[in-house]
Amino acid sequence: MQLFYSPDINENTLQFTFEKEESKHIVKVLRKNIGDTVHITNGKGWLFTAEISIPNINKCTATIVSKLLQPKRKYHLHLAVAPTKMNDRYEWFLEKATEIGIDSITPIICDHSERKVIKPQRFERILQSAMKQSLNCYLPKLNDAISFQDFINQNFESDLFIAHCEETDRKSLKKQLKPNTNITILIGPEGDFSVKEITKALENNFIPVTLGETRLRTETAAIVACHSVAFINE
């Protein structure tokens, strides 16, 4: 099954017309014709099955024949991850986290951050592509980049963790996680969180955790955290 994405389709849609690029892909590459089936999601949990009615390479049109709302996961994972110096590493994290299972992502700008500007439109395309590839009908929410200070001062309704490398009292993340809960995890930049930031996080009820015995890159740490949460919820 190949999954297409459009935020404009909803449970009341009866007929849908694809954009030019996807129309060309459906007709020229996939060679879909009248009566052939395609699948579409709006990223909000809905999976639509449709039949091609007008196989036009510029405006391919399909008629919705069925719809199914996929159940949500029993947990909510929010990762706040500092942008990496090399942009492709952060993009790799976005792709793999979407495949594994994540609900919300916030780029946080920290004291030691070398990259302070991101490209949200490109990030969104990567999330959409990974969602379609993994046949997931829920698109992770990409929040605006925010400073560590502003992020930490928000009100959270979740279990809170900060993963850092300072040689202080830290607990194992996998031993702290509980299934079917809302979870927020902070992952710092290449230079780690500053001592000031760690102290501030602890003052705001974040639990300091370690992700293993070795020192991990930012994007690797984020994936390990994501997988740990998914594993505990299997």
N, C-alpha and C positions, 0 to 999 in steps of 0.2 A: 504494500500500500504506500502511495506517495501522498503526502499531506501538503495542502496549500493553506496559506494564511491570509486572512483579511479581517481587520478590526471592524469593518462596516457591516458584516453579516450578523444577523441575530436570529432568535428563535421564531420570529414572525416573517422572515424572508422566504419568498416563494420562488424567486428567480434571481440568479446572480450572474453578473458580467465581470469577467476577469480583466485586469489591467493588460496593456499591450504586451509587456514582456512575458507574463505568465500565459497569455493567450497563445503567443507564438510557441512557447515551450510545450504547451498541451497539444497543439495541432501539429507542429512540425517535428518535435523531438519525440513526444510520447505517441504521436499518431492517433490521437483520440478522434472519434467520429461520432455521429449522431447515435445516441443511445448508450454510449460508453460511460462508465462510472468514474467520478472523481470524488475526492474527500477534501473537506475544507474545515478549518477551525477559526474561531475569532479570538483565540488566546484566553478566553474566559471560561473554558471548560466544555464548550459545545463542539461536538463532532457532527458535521453535516455530510450526508451522502447525496450526491447530485448526479444527474444524467445530462450529458451534453445534448443541447438542443440546436445550437448554432455554432458549428466548429469554424469560426472565423479567426484568422491569425491575428487580427487586431482587436477584436472584441468577441472573444469566445464566451458564449452564454450557456448556462446550465440551469436545470430545474431541480429544486430541492425535493428529494423523495423521502428522506428520513432524517431524523436528528436525535442525538443522544447526549445527555449531559454527563460527562465523566465525574465520578466522585472525587472530591478533594482529598489530599493526604490528611492524615490525622494529626499532623504536626505542621508548624509554620517555621521556616528557617530564614532568618535575616542575617546575611553576612555583610559586615562593614569592612571593606578591604581598601587599604591605601593603594593608589595607582602605582604601578611599577615603572622604573626608569625606561625599560624597553616596552613599548606599547603592546607588541605582539604577545608578550607574556600575560598581560592582563586579559587580552582577548582570548587567549587559550583558557584561562580560568573561567571566563564567562561561558564559553562553549561547553566545557566539561562539567561545570556546576549545573548548567541547565539540563544536560543529559542525565546527571545523577539525581537531581531533584533539589531545587531551591525556589524560594518564593519572592525574596526581596534582596536587592543588592544596593549598597550605598558606597560610592567612592569617598573615602575620608582623607582629607589633607592634614598631614601630621607635621610635627616639628622637624623630622628628618626626611620628609618627602622631597625627592628630587624632581618629581613630576607633579605639577599643580594644575595642569589643564588637561581635560579629557575631551574626547569626541563622542558625545552621547548618541548622535545619529548612527555612527558606525557601530557602536556598541549595541544599539537596538537591533540593527540588521543581523549581527552575530547571534543575539539571543533568539531572534525569530528563526533563523536558519537552524540553530541547534534544537529548538523546540520541534520544528517540522521533521528534522532528521530522526529524532528520538520518539516521534509519534506521540508527543505529549500535547495535550490541548490547553494547558495553562502556561501563559507567557509570564516569566518572572518580571517583577516590577523593577525597573532601573530608576533609582532616585537620583536627584541632582547631587553633584559633588558638594561636600560640606566640610567645614573645618572640624577637627577633632573636638574642639571646645564646644562648638554648637551642637554637635552630635551627642556628646556625652550628657548634655543638660536637658535632653528630651525626657519625656515620661514614657517608660517602657512597660509593657505588660507581657513580659517573657522572662525566661531564665537568662541571666547575663554572664558572659564570659569574655575575658581578654587573654589572648595567647601572646606571650612575650618570651624573650630569651634571657632576661635578667636572672642571675643566680639568687633568687629569693624563694620563699615558700610558695610553690605552685602545685596544683593538683592535676592529676591526669584527666584530660577532657573526657575520655571514654568512660571513666568511672563516675563522672559527675552527670553525664547525660541521662535523662529519663525519657521513655517513649511517650508519644502522644502529647507533647508539650510545645509551647512556643519558645523559640530559642534565638538569641542574638549573640553573635560572636564577632569580636574585634580582631582584625589581622593587620599588623603594622607594615611599614615600608621596609626597604632593604636595610636601612640602618636601625630598624626596630623602633618601638615606641621610646620616647624620652622618659627618664625617671619621673619627671613632672607629670607626664600624661598617664603613666601607670598609677601613680599616686592618686591622681584625679579620678581615674576609673574605679579604683578601690573605694574611694570616698562615695562613689555613686553606685555601690553595691555590685560591681562587676567582680566575678570570681577569677583570680589569676590561674591560668591553666597551661599545661605543656602538651604538645602534640606528639611527643616521642623523644627518643634519646639523641637524635641528630638535629643539627641546625638546618632548617628548611627555608627555601626561597619563599617570598611572599605568596606567589601563585600556587606553589606546592602546598604550603601551609593551609591555604584557603580550600584546596581540593581535599586534603586530608580531613579538615574539619567538616566539610560538606559530606564526605563519605561516611565519617564516623556517625553523624546524625542519621543518615539514611540507613546505615547498618543497624543501629540500635532500634530503629523503627520497623525492621523487617518482620 
